[in-house]
Amino acid sequence: IIEKSVRNLESVGFAVKLGKNIRAAHGGYAGSVAQRLADLHDMFLDNEVKAIWTARGGSGCTALLPHVRYPLI
């Protein structure tokens, strides 16, 4: 599903950059809190990234909130 999503976004002109941990798994989540947080911070630190489009979201993203480096945003 990741590859199809990338193809769809690229077909309408977006350049796609995937997080290092895109295929990580931890319990029912897409990686540990540390892995997901590292990917989020990496994207905010990358000057080439103009937008962040999450693959999914929900209860797992609330665990990131206390650890987000908000000055990066």
OpenMM code with the backbone's topology and positions (N, CA, C; nanometers):
from openmm import Vec3, app, unit

residues = "ILE ILE GLU LYS SER VAL ARG ASN LEU GLU SER VAL GLY PHE ALA VAL LYS LEU GLY LYS ASN ILE ARG ALA ALA HIS GLY GLY TYR ALA GLY SER VAL ALA GLN ARG LEU ALA ASP LEU HIS ASP MET PHE LEU ASP ASN GLU VAL LYS ALA ILE TRP THR ALA ARG GLY GLY SER GLY CYS THR ALA LEU LEU PRO HIS VAL ARG TYR PRO LEU ILE".split()
positions = [
    Vec3(0.0815, -0.1193, 0.0000),
    Vec3(0.0000, 0.0000, 0.0000),
    Vec3(0.0866, 0.1268, 0.0000),
    Vec3(0.2064, 0.1184, 0.0611),
    Vec3(0.2952, 0.2350, 0.0621),
    Vec3(0.3355, 0.2706, -0.0793),
    Vec3(0.3760, 0.1699, -0.1559),
    Vec3(0.4210, 0.1947, -0.2926),
    Vec3(0.3090, 0.2552, -0.3777),
    Vec3(0.1878, 0.2046, -0.3619),
    Vec3(0.0749, 0.2581, -0.4390),
    Vec3(0.0483, 0.4034, -0.4006),
    Vec3(0.0555, 0.4334, -0.2740),
    Vec3(0.0345, 0.5707, -0.2279),
    Vec3(0.1409, 0.6639, -0.2850),
    Vec3(0.2656, 0.6188, -0.2847),
    Vec3(0.3744, 0.6988, -0.3408),
    Vec3(0.3497, 0.7235, -0.4892),
    Vec3(0.3149, 0.6195, -0.5625),
    Vec3(0.2871, 0.6348, -0.7066),
    Vec3(0.1742, 0.7355, -0.7298),
    Vec3(0.0686, 0.7260, -0.6505),
    Vec3(-0.0440, 0.8180, -0.6663),
    Vec3(-0.0030, 0.9628, -0.6414),
    Vec3(0.0739, 0.9856, -0.5371),
    Vec3(0.1185, 1.1217, -0.5075),
    Vec3(0.2139, 1.1740, -0.6141),
    Vec3(0.3045, 1.0888, -0.6602),
    Vec3(0.3978, 1.1301, -0.7649),
    Vec3(0.3258, 1.1565, -0.8962),
    Vec3(0.2184, 1.0840, -0.9218),
    Vec3(0.1458, 1.1021, -1.0482),
    Vec3(0.0782, 1.2390, -1.0587),
    Vec3(0.0579, 1.3043, -0.9449),
    Vec3(-0.0004, 1.4387, -0.9480),
    Vec3(0.1051, 1.5457, -0.9203),
    Vec3(0.2324, 1.5072, -0.9258),
    Vec3(0.3406, 1.6043, -0.9214),
    Vec3(0.4137, 1.6215, -0.7898),
    Vec3(0.3785, 1.5458, -0.6878),
    Vec3(0.4494, 1.5582, -0.5611),
    Vec3(0.5786, 1.4771, -0.5636),
    Vec3(0.6823, 1.5301, -0.5017),
    Vec3(0.8039, 1.4537, -0.4755),
    Vec3(0.7860, 1.3935, -0.3365),
    Vec3(0.8079, 1.2646, -0.3238),
    Vec3(0.7795, 1.1942, -0.1991),
    Vec3(0.9093, 1.1534, -0.1311),
    Vec3(0.9174, 1.1793, -0.0029),
    Vec3(1.0306, 1.1363, 0.0787),
    Vec3(0.9720, 1.0562, 0.1942),
    Vec3(1.0149, 0.9332, 0.2068),
    Vec3(0.9638, 0.8469, 0.3129),
    Vec3(1.0542, 0.8541, 0.4354),
    Vec3(0.9945, 0.8400, 0.5516),
    Vec3(1.0720, 0.8349, 0.6744),
    Vec3(1.1546, 0.7072, 0.6811),
    Vec3(1.2644, 0.7121, 0.7539),
    Vec3(1.3522, 0.5959, 0.7666),
    Vec3(1.2806, 0.4758, 0.8278),
    Vec3(1.1828, 0.5020, 0.9103),
    Vec3(1.1145, 0.3955, 0.9826),
    Vec3(0.9776, 0.3623, 0.9241),
    Vec3(0.9553, 0.3935, 0.7982),
    Vec3(0.8231, 0.3786, 0.7374),
    Vec3(0.7679, 0.2366, 0.7483),
    Vec3(0.8545, 0.1388, 0.7502),
    Vec3(0.8075, -0.0007, 0.7565),
    Vec3(0.8246, -0.0640, 0.8950),
    Vec3(0.8568, 0.0175, 0.9934),
    Vec3(0.8751, -0.0341, 1.1300),
    Vec3(0.7400, -0.0774, 1.1866),
    Vec3(0.7464, -0.1672, 1.2804),
    Vec3(0.6252, -0.2128, 1.3490),
    Vec3(0.6571, -0.2310, 1.4965),
    Vec3(0.5654, -0.1892, 1.5785),
    Vec3(0.5805, -0.2034, 1.7233),
    Vec3(0.4407, -0.2209, 1.7803),
    Vec3(0.4076, -0.3412, 1.8172),
    Vec3(0.2704, -0.3683, 1.8603),
    Vec3(0.1766, -0.3417, 1.7435),
    Vec3(0.0734, -0.2677, 1.7655),
    Vec3(-0.0196, -0.2330, 1.6579),
    Vec3(0.0135, -0.1021, 1.5902),
    Vec3(0.1326, -0.0495, 1.6156),
    Vec3(0.1702, 0.0811, 1.5629),
    Vec3(0.2811, 0.0698, 1.4595),
    Vec3(0.3000, 0.1761, 1.3866),
    Vec3(0.4022, 0.1817, 1.2818),
    Vec3(0.5349, 0.2236, 1.3421),
    Vec3(0.5881, 0.1429, 1.4305),
    Vec3(0.7141, 0.1712, 1.4960),
    Vec3(0.6926, 0.2196, 1.6378),
    Vec3(0.8009, 0.2242, 1.7116),
    Vec3(0.7949, 0.2725, 1.8498),
    Vec3(0.7727, 0.4236, 1.8500),
    Vec3(0.7410, 0.4765, 1.9648),
    Vec3(0.7259, 0.6219, 1.9765),
    Vec3(0.8560, 0.6891, 1.9322),
    Vec3(0.9690, 0.6375, 1.9749),
    Vec3(1.0985, 0.6964, 1.9385),
    Vec3(1.1206, 0.6943, 1.7877),
    Vec3(1.0845, 0.5849, 1.7211),
    Vec3(1.1016, 0.5756, 1.5756),
    Vec3(1.0106, 0.6743, 1.5030),
    Vec3(0.8857, 0.6793, 1.5431),
    Vec3(0.7918, 0.7704, 1.4761),
    Vec3(0.8291, 0.9158, 1.5015),
    Vec3(0.8737, 0.9447, 1.6224),
    Vec3(0.9155, 1.0793, 1.6568),
    Vec3(1.0413, 1.1191, 1.5789),
    Vec3(1.1350, 1.0267, 1.5650),
    Vec3(1.2568, 1.0544, 1.4876),
    Vec3(1.2216, 1.0886, 1.3435),
    Vec3(1.1304, 1.0137, 1.2822),
    Vec3(1.0905, 1.0440, 1.1448),
    Vec3(1.0243, 1.1812, 1.1347),
    Vec3(0.9380, 1.2135, 1.2289),
    Vec3(0.8711, 1.3432, 1.2276),
    Vec3(0.9731, 1.4559, 1.2409),
    Vec3(1.0627, 1.4445, 1.3375),
    Vec3(1.1643, 1.5482, 1.3569),
    Vec3(1.2556, 1.5596, 1.2354),
    Vec3(1.2938, 1.4467, 1.1769),
    Vec3(1.3790, 1.4494, 1.0574),
    Vec3(1.3126, 1.5278, 0.9451),
    Vec3(1.1830, 1.5102, 0.9281),
    Vec3(1.1127, 1.5820, 0.8210),
    Vec3(1.1093, 1.7316, 0.8479),
    Vec3(1.0881, 1.7709, 0.9726),
    Vec3(1.0885, 1.9134, 1.0045),
    Vec3(1.2273, 1.9743, 0.9903),
    Vec3(1.3307, 1.8950, 1.0093),
    Vec3(1.4680, 1.9440, 0.9954),
    Vec3(1.5157, 1.9509, 0.8511),
    Vec3(1.4472, 1.8843, 0.7612),
    Vec3(1.4873, 1.8768, 0.6209),
    Vec3(1.4304, 1.9966, 0.5446),
    Vec3(1.5167, 2.0843, 0.4975),
    Vec3(1.4727, 2.2052, 0.4265),
    Vec3(1.4031, 2.1764, 0.2944),
    Vec3(1.4216, 2.0570, 0.2396),
    Vec3(1.3548, 2.0217, 0.1142),
    Vec3(1.2091, 1.9820, 0.1353),
    Vec3(1.1736, 1.9472, 0.2562),
    Vec3(1.0369, 1.9017, 0.2856),
    Vec3(0.9473, 2.0239, 0.3032),
    Vec3(0.8432, 2.0297, 0.2222),
    Vec3(0.7497, 2.1426, 0.2256),
    Vec3(0.6182, 2.1072, 0.2933),
    Vec3(0.5896, 1.9797, 0.3072),
    Vec3(0.4664, 1.9348, 0.3723),
    Vec3(0.4879, 1.7944, 0.4260),
    Vec3(0.4125, 1.7612, 0.5283),
    Vec3(0.4168, 1.6268, 0.5849),
    Vec3(0.2781, 1.5675, 0.5727),
    Vec3(0.2722, 1.4540, 0.5073),
    Vec3(0.1461, 1.3848, 0.4847),
    Vec3(0.1585, 1.2490, 0.5532),
    Vec3(0.0830, 1.2291, 0.6572),
    Vec3(0.0940, 1.1033, 0.7300),
    Vec3(0.0188, 0.9923, 0.6582),
    Vec3(0.0694, 0.8721, 0.6743),
    Vec3(0.0054, 0.7563, 0.6120),
    Vec3(-0.1243, 0.7219, 0.6841),
    Vec3(-0.1257, 0.7435, 0.8125),
    Vec3(-0.2461, 0.7215, 0.8913),
    Vec3(-0.2279, 0.7935, 1.0236),
    Vec3(-0.3277, 0.7961, 1.1016),
    Vec3(-0.3191, 0.8650, 1.2298),
    Vec3(-0.4289, 0.8153, 1.3210),
    Vec3(-0.4173, 0.8489, 1.4431),
    Vec3(-0.5170, 0.8063, 1.5390),
    Vec3(-0.4592, 0.8075, 1.6778),
    Vec3(-0.4982, 0.7120, 1.7567),
    Vec3(-0.4588, 0.7110, 1.8982),
    Vec3(-0.3073, 0.7057, 1.9160),
    Vec3(-0.2371, 0.6443, 1.8244),
    Vec3(-0.0918, 0.6328, 1.8375),
    Vec3(-0.0193, 0.7656, 1.8288),
    Vec3(-0.0757, 0.8605, 1.7574),
    Vec3(-0.0059, 0.9887, 1.7420),
    Vec3(-0.0109, 1.0716, 1.8693),
    Vec3(-0.1072, 1.0472, 1.9566),
    Vec3(-0.1134, 1.1247, 2.0803),
    Vec3(0.0052, 1.0946, 2.1716),
    Vec3(0.0638, 0.9774, 2.1586),
    Vec3(0.1813, 0.9430, 2.2396),
    Vec3(0.3019, 1.0271, 2.2007),
    Vec3(0.3014, 1.0830, 2.0804),
    Vec3(0.4138, 1.1653, 2.0356),
    Vec3(0.4099, 1.3062, 2.0945),
    Vec3(0.2910, 1.3560, 2.1213),
    Vec3(0.2739, 1.4967, 2.1565),
    Vec3(0.3631, 1.5465, 2.2700),
    Vec3(0.3800, 1.4735, 2.3795),
    Vec3(0.4658, 1.5256, 2.4860),
    Vec3(0.6140, 1.5321, 2.4481),
    Vec3(0.6517, 1.4669, 2.3388),
    Vec3(0.7927, 1.4555, 2.3013),
    Vec3(0.8295, 1.5357, 2.1766),
    Vec3(0.7324, 1.5970, 2.1143),
    Vec3(0.7597, 1.6750, 1.9923),
    Vec3(0.8454, 1.7948, 2.0267),
    Vec3(0.9469, 1.8172, 1.9443),
    Vec3(1.0305, 1.9370, 1.9593),
    Vec3(0.9604, 2.0497, 1.8860),
    Vec3(0.8682, 2.1158, 1.9533),
    Vec3(0.7821, 2.2153, 1.8916),
    Vec3(0.8558, 2.3326, 1.8263),
    Vec3(0.9730, 2.3738, 1.8751),
    Vec3(1.0443, 2.4814, 1.8041),
    Vec3(1.0836, 2.4440, 1.6602),
    Vec3(1.0869, 2.3143, 1.6279),
    Vec3(1.1175, 2.2730, 1.4898),
    Vec3(1.0045, 2.3059, 1.3933),
    Vec3(0.8844, 2.3128, 1.4462),
    Vec3(0.7673, 2.3291, 1.3594),
    Vec3(0.7563, 2.4730, 1.3131),
] * unit.nanometer
topology = app.Topology()
chain = topology.addChain("A")
for resn in residues:
    res = topology.addResidue(resn, chain)
    for name in ("N", "CA", "C"):
        topology.addAtom(name, app.Element.getBySymbol(name[0]), res)
